[in-house]
Amino acid sequence: MNAIMNTYARFPITLVRGDGARVWDDAGNAYLDFISGIAVNTLGHAHPQLTAALSRQAGTMLHCSNLFHIPAQQQLAARLTALSGLDRAFFCNSGAEANEAAIKLARKYFYDQGSSRRTIITAHQSFHGRTMLTLTATGQEKVKTGFDPLPPGFRHVALNDIEALRQAVDGSTAAILLEPLQGEGGVNQANSAYLQAVRALCDEHGLLLLLDEVQTGIGRCGTMFAFEQAGIVPDILTLAKGLGGGVPIGAMLAGEEVATAFGPGTHGSTFGGNPLSCTAALTVLDVIDAESLLDNVIQRGRQLQQGLAALQQRFPIMRAIRGQGLLVGAELSIEAAPIVAAARSEGLMILLAGPNVLRFLPPLNIRKEEVNEALALLASAMETQP
Ligand SMILES: Cc1ncc(COP(=O)(O)O)c(C=O)c1O
């Protein structure tokens, strides 16, 4: 009997090893990894610099708790605030925790002002996590079913519809929480004009703009943060997934004025920002710089989208290609799961984003030949379909 709780529909495969963009199963079969642990393995598998930094840190100190100052945490906070234009960072261990912290901070900010604003508005099809607050924030019913009573104070509107958002804002609204590019919900772009209008709406009403870059952040979309491409800056930013390159870490960043709503005892995490996870994140940022990975993301992302557009000519079931950088989706006119399985049989790991969208999330250091190989494997997989 399987002693693990049945919370995942797992692929029938056991992965045991990885190297770069390649992974191997327990039978010795190799696969090209265009999943990257769902946008986590930023540098691919077993990157020598990350391996060395982690083993050095493990031999020095793994953990000491936030009862003490932690140099790697301070350095990471300095790097992320300099990169984002925000002023303060709080560290946790996952995307849901980062969003949980963001929602708490937004509410506490208004509480401290004596304001009754508490409601958070998010988008249909959004995904913000699986804790009670973040599943309630999530704009997908299937994530919430069976978990009532849900915490109050959330509303949902259609993405890219500024009028709907304007209508939803009232005296109880505290913040708007958006993914710049929805990952789980189907690779749906919040367009730049919309994000700029949302920023202006927040400024007009004194609301906070929270951006969830758990999946899009840390170079995934071709800039360190996807919001840069819209020319806006959020009040609160959340990160996780790719930040640690495979070591669990989440971060919530805010401007100084908002950040002051958290004081000692208001929020915390035993593991959050420990020496090991912060060392991982610092190394990921170093390698992104040293290997010019943002340029690579832009070039390989373009190559991937162009290659998929060429496949679209051959396979009309591919209805639309979309995405940013190396978060790319291909919407099909049929269920996508059989194509994901067929691709795996060909030796290519890809995943779904909703029932009919294929999602491609290679490591940020994916090479040109590997993108071509993935496109050829996908073409073979598509050919096996009736
Ligand atoms: C945009 C976004 N936010 C939050 C989360 C939740 O992150 P975690 O699974 O680390 O809690 C995810 C995970 O897919 C995500 O894509």
The ligand as an ORCA input file, in Angstrom:
! r2SCAN-3c Opt
* xyz 0 1
  C       1.504     32.186     -9.607
  C       1.588     31.188     -8.488
  N       1.386     31.613     -7.226
  C       1.468     30.761     -6.189
  C       1.755     29.431     -6.382
  C       1.847     28.505     -5.188
  O       3.177     28.192     -4.967
  P       3.577     26.970     -3.992
  O       3.139     25.708     -4.672
  O       5.068     27.081     -3.871
  O       2.888     27.197     -2.708
  C       1.969     28.952     -7.677
  C       2.257     27.522     -7.911
  O       2.042     26.998     -8.971
  C       1.900     29.851     -8.760
  O       2.091     29.453    -10.022
*
